[in-house]
Amino acid sequence: MNHVVVVGAGLSGVRSVEALRARGFGGRITLIGQERHRPYDRPPLSKSVLLGDADSSFVDSDLAALEVDFWPGVAAKALREGAVETTEGELGYDGLVIATGAEPILLPGDGPQHVLRTLDDSLELRARLVPGARVAVIGAGWIGAEVATAARRAGCAVTVVEAGPAPLTHAVGAELGARTQHWYEGIDLRLDTMVASVEEGGVSLVGGGFVDAHVVVTGIGVRPAVEWLADADLDLHNGVVTDEHLRTSLPNVVAVGDCAAWWSRRFGTRLRVEHWDTALGAPEVAAATLLGEEAVYDPVPYFWSEQFGHMVQYAGHHQAGERLVYRGEPTGKWSACWLAGDDTLAAVLAVDRPRDLVQGRRIIEAGHRLDTERLVDPDVPLRDCVV
């Protein structure tokens, strides 16, 4: 293998380059990035950058030292076996890493709507979060909550419009999401409300009604950025389908990050996880696979969110759980544990309880069963609940 092309210059892409070099690959590497910025981390965009505590989140990676041919501002248009068609012409490859990530879903309507996916998105939105500005945030998921946090801190008048019965309904379910509802004090939170369209000056609601807004932020989710692969001989289903080695259906092609739908041995299902930890860890396995090594990607997914003064951390795959057990009251520090039928831990969400997260993630990795009577006592460490 003489030439590896990495399509996508986010964290997954740059970590793929680093992993290839760390494993001794001495051939040519070309990194294609649609944005003109050098690679950066995305989590700070909705946290420190949006809050004004930082102006960038560039990845500390020396592409020149890694001997990478970096093509910023170049987009992939199509793929055929052995070559990528780009906006700068065709580029042949011996090995290919697909790391094109995901793109935000937009609402209908002709009015301006902001999303939060790129560094430019974050800086532009931050400039508009000024005292007295009326801000409508569509969606009370992870991104919506973090945008609402920043807007409220900036002195904006904030309305959050959520289609579900509680915040975080789509992410973790309405029952748990309801525990966060009181965090929205000082915000006009409209639940069970759907947006019809974004218009000049605000948002039209389904069934009538209008939310006046100087700024509309749409945070209703993302979809894998795989349209450029539509005509490729590649298995696509909710992203680029891969096996547990991150191999795709094309030879010498792997996929990582937000666009990869990989098979999890641990949970016995296919997962596509849109979080930083996946972008950080998956490239190691992808690089090993490309170079003919035997490696398996089977992590316990991890994610965190900073919202309304709380650190919210999540690990696992709660869809594998059958019942929900709480540790602590919603007015304080608390955790939620999803248990499978055999009382093994499927997932844990910790609010200002980082030890529960760390211990819970280890318990999920080990597959231990828990004593449910001890589990409900927040004063008992999670590790002491193991049977």
N, C-alpha and C positions, 0 to 999 in steps of 0.2 A: 504494500500500500504506500503510494508516494504522495498523494494529495488528498487531504481531508478538507471538505467545505463545511463550515458551520453557518447555518442560516438562522439569524436571530442573535443580536448582540446585547441581550439582557444578561442577567446573572447566570442563567442556564448556559448561555452561549459562551461567556467568558470562562466559566468554570469548566466547561468541556475542553476548551483550549488548554487550560492549566492542567487538567487531568491527563490529556494526551501527552503533553510534554513531560509531566511527572512520571509517566509510564515508559518514557524513553522513545517516544515517537519523534524521529528526526526529520520527517518529510515536510512537505509544504503544507501550511494551514492558511486558509482564507476565511476570514470572519466577515459576514455580511450583516450590516445593521441598517434598518430602515430609517432610524433617526440619525441626525448629524452629531449627536452627543456621543462621547465615549461611554462605555458601559457604566450603569449605575444601579443601585438597589431601589426597588419600588416601595417597600413598606414605609420608609420615611416620608414619602410623598404625601401621605394622608396623616402623618404625625408631625415630626419635627419641621419639615419643610413648609407644610401648610400652616403650622402654628407660628412660623416665623423664627424658629430657633435655629434653622439651618437654611442655606441657600442651594445646596446640592447634596447628592448622596452617591458620588462617583465611587466605583469599585476600585480598591487599591490593587490594581493589576497593571504591570508594565508590559504592554503588548509588544513594544519594540524588543525588549529583552527576551520575550517569548518567541521572537521571530515570526510574528503573525502579519499577514497581509490583510490589513483592516480596510474594509470598504464601507465607510459611513454614508448615510443618505442614499443607500441602494436597496431596492426592494426585490424580492423574489417574485416572479410572475407565473412560473410553471416548472414542473419537474418531469423529466423522463429518465429512465434508467441510465445512469452515467453522466447526467448533465442537468444543471439548474439554469433555467432561463431567467435573467434578471433585467432590470431597467438599464443596465449597462452592457447587455449582451449575454451570450451563453458562457457558462463556466463548467468545465468538466470536473469530475471528481472520481476518486477511487473509494472514498468513504464519505458519508454524509451524516451530519447531525442536524435534525430538525428541531429548532428551538424558537419558533416564531411566536410563542406565547398566546395571549388572548386579547380580544378587543371589546370595548364596552358596548353594551346594547343601548341603543338610543330609542327615545320615545317619538311617536309621530308628531307632526306639527312643524310650522315654519319659524317658530320663535327660537331665539338662541338658547342652547342648553350646554352646560359644562359637564364634562366627565373628568374623572381623576385616574389617569392611567400613565401619563408621561410626566417627565420633569417640567416640560413647558405647560402642561395642563395645571400642575400644582402651582407654579409661579403665577400664571395668569389668574387662577381662581383666588389665590391669596391676595392679589392686588385689589380684588373686588370685594373682599370681606372687610368692609369699613364700618365704623360705628353708624348705626341708624339704617344701614342697608337692609332691605327686606329680602330674605333668602328663603327660597323654597327648595327643600331637599326631597327628592323622590326616592323612597326606599329607606327603610329603617334596618338595613342589614349592617354588616361590618363597616363598609365604606360610608354609608349614610350616617351612621352614628358618629364616626370620626369627623366627618365634615360638619355635622351639627355641633359637635364639641368645639371645633375651631371657630365656627361662625358665632356661636354664643360667646366664646371668650373674646372675640373681636368686637363685641357690642352690637351685633346684628339682631334684627327681629327675625326669628327663625320659625318656619313652619315645616314640619316633616310629614309627608304624605306616604302612608304605608298601606298596601293592599291587604295585608294579613291582619289577624286579630291582635297581634302583639309585635313589638320589635323582635327582630331576629327569628321570626317565624320560619322563614325558608331555611335559615342556617341550622337552627337547633330545635325548632318546634315551638308552638305557641305557649305551651305550659311553662317551659323554662324562660322563654322570651319575656313573658309577663313579669318575671322577677326583676327585669331591668326597666320596666315602664316608668317607675318613679324617678329614675335618673333624668328624665326629660323635663324636670321642673324648669319653668321659665320658657318652655318651647311649646308651640302650638302643635301637638302631636295628633294627627288625624288617622285613626286606625280604620280598617275595613273600608278604605277609600281608594278608588282607582282613578288614574289620570287618563283623560281622553286625548289630550294633545297639549303640546307646549306652544304657547302663543306669544306674541309681542306683549310684554308687560306681565306675564305670569302663566298660570297653568289652568286649563279647563278640566273640570272633573266629570267623570262618568255620572250621569243622572242629573247633571246641572251643578252650578256653582263654579266659582273662579277664585283662585288664590293669587292675589297681587304679589308680584315679586320683581325686584331689580335683577336678581340673579337666580337662575334655575340650575340646580345640580342634579344630574340623573345618576343614581346609584342602584340600578336594578339588576346588576349582574354583568357577566362577560360571556363571550362565546369563544371557543378556540379559533385562532387565526389560521385557518387551513383552507380558505377559499382558493388559494394559489395552487393547491394540490388536487383540485376537483377532477382534473383530467388525467391524473397520474394513476398508475397501476398500483394503488396503495389502499389498504384497508382503512377506511375512515368511518368512525362511529363515535360521536361525542368527542372528537379529536382524532389524533393519529393512534390507531390501535397498535399496541405492542405486547410482547410477552413479558415474563418476569425478568428477562435480561435487557429489556428496552429495545429489542429488535422489532422492526416493522416487517411488513409483508414483502418489502423489496430487499434484495441482498445488499449487504454493506451499508444499510441505512438504519439509524437509530433515532429515537425521539425523546426529548426531555422537557421538563417544565410544564407550564400551564396547558400546552397543546397535546400532551401525551396521555393517553388512556391506557394505563399499564395494569397487568394482571397481578393482584396481590395474593400470594400464597397464604398469608396470615389470615385474611378475611374472606378468602374464597370468592372474590368478586373483582370486577374491573374498577379501578379508581382513576379519577382525574382530579388532582388536587391543585388548587390555584394559590398555593402559598409558598412563601420564601424558603421554607425548610426543604421543600421538594426541589426547588431550583438549585439549592445549594448541594444537596446530596445525590441526586440522580445522575449528574454528569460523571461521577466516578465510575458508576456501573456502565454507563453508556460508552465511555472511553475504553474500559476494559473489554466490553463486548466487541467493539469495532476492531480491537487489536487481537482478537481471538482468544481472550481469556474467559474463564467461566466465572461469572459474577451474577448475583441475584439482587434485584432491588425489591426489598420488602420491609419498608420502614413502618413505624407507627407515626402517621401524619401528625404534624404539630403546627399550631398557629397561635398568634397573639393579637390582641387589639387593645388600644388605649382609648378609653372613651369616658367622658364625664368624670374624670378623676379616678377611674378604676382601671386596674390591669386585669384584662380578661385573657386567660390562656386556655387552650384546648388541645387535647391529644387523643388520637384514636379514630374510630369510625363508628359513630353512634347508631347508624342504621343497623349494625349487628347486635345492638342491645334490645332487650325486650321490656325492661322496666327501668324507671328512673328513681334514684335515691339521692336525697339532699343531705348535705352536711352544713349546718348553720342556717341562720335566718336571713331573709333577703335584705334586711335593713343593715346588715353588717358584712363581714367577710364570710363567704360561703363557697361551696363547691357542689357540683352535680355529677353523679356517677351513673353511667348507663351499664346495666348488667345483662349479660346473656343468660339463657335459660339455666346454665350450669353454674351461675354465680361467678363466672369469670368477668373481668372488667373489659368492656368493649370501648369505652371512651370516658374521659373526664373533662369537665370544664371547671376552671378555678377562677374565682373572682377575689383578687387580693390575697390569695392563698398559694403562693408559688411552690411551697413544699408539697402540697397535694398534687400539683401538676407534675413535678419531678418524680415523686414516688409513684404516682398513678401511671405515668408513661413506662416506667420500669416494670410495673406489675403487668401492664398490657403486653409488653415485650416477652415477659416470662410466661404468660398464660396462667397466672395463679388464680385460684378461687378465693373469694372473700367471705368473711363472716359478716353477714348483713346486719346483725344486731350491734356489732361494734362499729360498723361502717357509718351508721347514722349519728354517732357521737363525734362532733367536730373536734373534741379535745383528744381523741385517739388518733395518732398518726396513721395514715393510710397503710404504711408498711406493716403496722401492727394488726391490721385487719386481715392479713393473709392467713388462709387456713393451712 
